[in-house]
Amino acid sequence: MARLTLLTYPDPRLKQVAEPVSQFDAQLQLLVADLEETMRASPGGVGIAATQVGHLQRVVIVDVSSKPKISHHGRLILINPEILDWEGFEIGREGCMSVPDYTGNVVRATHLQLVAQDEQGKEHKYTMEGYEARAVQHELDHLDGILFIDRLVSRRRDLFQRKSYKKTNSS
């Protein structure tokens, strides 16, 4: 396993559309392991798409299980994911490892039905809601070359610079 280099905005590779996965082999297993290590190395990271590290394959990992009191499916490896149905809308604040200096308000569906393959190519269907549905939509956007800043409610009112906290020494 290796920690991969994250692409950051405005890298033009983040705007590329990923190709479907057709080979479910050892190379895919390695990519998934490397993606997971890269995601876990980022504080607060709950998802990552292969396109964020320059691999143009339709592979994402989402794991919101560390967030208290939310409905979730645990660690999800979603290969060739496709939203079948959605409903409801909600504005929520999002951040992204590929846009590290900003967060913003984005409208997302509150409920999703999704189909995706796992690492062995087996198809699974999921019904999800709330924060997990938001995280999945965010990662699936990456596969289509869309960043959360492309979906801001208003660039003028809904983009926020992240606060950076400096450690101070007290004597």
C-alpha positions in Angstrom: 0.0 0.0 0.0 1.1 3.5 -0.7 -0.1 7.0 0.0 -0.9 8.6 -3.3 -0.4 12.2 -4.2 -3.7 14.1 -4.3 -4.4 16.4 -7.2 -5.5 19.9 -6.0 -7.6 22.6 -7.7 -7.0 24.0 -10.3 -5.2 20.9 -11.7 -7.0 20.2 -15.1 -7.0 16.5 -14.5 -9.7 16.9 -11.8 -12.0 17.9 -14.7 -11.6 14.7 -16.6 -14.3 12.0 -16.7 -13.4 8.6 -15.4 -13.8 5.4 -17.5 -15.7 2.3 -16.3 -13.7 -0.5 -14.7 -13.7 -3.6 -16.7 -10.8 -5.6 -15.1 -11.4 -6.8 -11.6 -7.9 -7.9 -10.9 -4.9 -7.5 -8.5 -4.1 -4.1 -10.0 -7.6 -2.9 -9.0 -7.1 -4.3 -5.5 -3.9 -2.4 -5.2 -5.6 0.8 -6.4 -8.3 0.4 -3.8 -5.8 -0.2 -1.0 -3.8 2.8 -2.0 -6.9 5.0 -2.2 -7.9 3.9 1.3 -4.5 4.7 2.7 -4.6 8.1 1.1 -8.1 8.9 2.4 -7.2 7.7 5.9 -4.1 10.0 6.0 -6.3 13.0 5.5 -7.9 14.4 8.7 -11.6 14.2 8.4 -11.6 12.4 5.0 -14.7 10.4 4.5 -14.4 9.7 0.8 -12.0 9.6 -2.1 -12.3 9.1 -5.8 -9.7 7.5 -8.1 -9.7 10.7 -10.2 -8.4 12.7 -7.2 -5.1 10.8 -7.5 -5.0 10.9 -11.3 -6.5 7.4 -12.0 -9.3 7.8 -14.5 -11.3 4.8 -13.3 -14.8 4.8 -11.8 -13.7 3.9 -8.3 -14.7 5.6 -5.0 -14.4 4.8 -1.3 -16.9 6.3 1.2 -16.8 5.6 4.9 -18.8 7.9 7.1 -18.9 5.5 10.0 -16.7 7.7 12.2 -19.5 10.3 12.3 -21.7 9.8 15.4 -25.4 9.1 15.2 -25.8 8.9 11.4 -27.2 6.2 9.2 -24.5 4.4 7.1 -23.4 1.2 5.4 -19.9 1.3 6.8 -16.9 1.3 4.5 -18.1 1.2 0.9 -16.0 0.4 -2.1 -18.1 1.6 -5.1 -16.9 0.6 -8.5 -18.8 1.8 -11.6 -21.5 3.4 -9.3 -24.7 4.7 -10.7 -27.5 6.6 -9.0 -30.8 4.9 -9.8 -33.1 7.3 -8.0 -33.0 10.3 -5.7 -35.3 12.5 -3.7 -35.4 15.5 -1.5 -33.0 18.4 -1.4 -30.9 19.9 1.3 -28.2 22.6 1.4 -25.1 21.5 3.4 -21.5 22.6 3.9 -18.9 20.5 2.0 -15.1 20.4 1.9 -12.7 18.4 -0.3 -9.2 17.1 -0.1 -8.7 18.4 -3.7 -9.9 21.9 -2.7 -8.1 22.2 0.6 -8.5 25.9 1.3 -12.2 26.2 1.0 -15.6 24.8 2.0 -19.0 25.7 0.5 -22.7 25.3 0.6 -24.0 22.8 -1.9 -27.5 21.4 -2.7 -27.7 17.6 -2.7 -30.4 15.0 -2.7 -31.3 13.7 0.8 -32.1 10.1 -0.3 -30.4 7.9 -2.9 -30.8 4.5 -4.5 -27.5 3.4 -5.9 -26.0 0.4 -7.7 -22.3 -0.3 -7.8 -19.9 -3.2 -8.1 -17.5 -4.4 -5.4 -13.8 -5.3 -5.8 -14.7 -8.7 -7.2 -17.2 -7.2 -9.7 -20.4 -8.3 -7.8 -23.3 -5.9 -8.1 -24.8 -4.4 -5.0 -27.8 -2.0 -4.5 -27.9 0.6 -1.7 -30.4 2.9 -0.3 -28.9 5.8 1.7 -29.8 9.0 3.2 -28.4 12.1 4.9 -24.7 12.6 5.3 -23.8 9.3 3.7 -25.9 10.2 0.6 -24.2 13.6 0.4 -20.7 12.1 0.7 -21.5 9.6 -2.1 -22.9 12.3 -4.4 -19.7 14.4 -3.8 -17.4 11.4 -4.7 -19.5 10.4 -7.7 -19.2 14.0 -9.0 -15.4 13.6 -9.0 -15.8 10.7 -11.5 -17.6 13.1 -13.9 -15.0 15.9 -13.5 -17.2 18.0 -11.2 -15.9 19.6 -8.0 -18.1 20.9 -5.1 -17.1 24.5 -6.1 -18.9 23.8 -9.4 -22.2 23.2 -7.5 -22.1 26.1 -5.0 -25.4 27.7 -4.3 -23.8 31.1 -4.8 -20.1 31.8 -5.4 -20.5 35.1 -3.7 -22.2 34.0 -0.5 -21.5 30.3 -0.2 -17.8 29.8 -0.6 -15.8 30.0 2.6 -12.0 30.1 3.3 -11.0 27.3 5.7 -9.6 28.5 9.0 -6.1 27.5 9.7 -5.1 27.2 13.3 -1.5 27.8 14.3 -0.1 26.0 17.3 1.2 28.4 19.9 3.7 27.6 22.5 2.7 28.7 26.0 5.2 29.1 28.7 
